[in-house]
Amino acid sequence: MPLSKPCGQITMNAAALAAATSVGFTLTNSVIAATDVIAVSIASAATADSYQVTVDAIAAGSCRISLGNVSAASKSEALVLNFAILKAVNA
């Protein structure tokens, strides 16, 4: 089910993520335009200094979010991510 909100939270599942590995997923949101900037951050449920979260692709109606385990151990935490869509245009 797609979202239609300019900001919100995403709760990840607690599947194991091996050390030095990343996983990506698509956030479908009708508010996103291809020229927007998507801010994403870890809100809670994460071991400090263990993860890196980025947006690595933006298109009309969606963006791709990648979460990487930068620690030396496998992690199985149900992280909560915050996201905000910053409306922008190419000038």
Beta strands, then each sheet from edge to edge (+ up, - down):
strand 1: 7-11
strand 2: 21-28
strand 3: 37-44
strand 4: 51-59
strand 5: 62-69
strand 6: 80-86
sheet 1: 1+ 6- 3+
sheet 2: 2+ 5- 4+
end
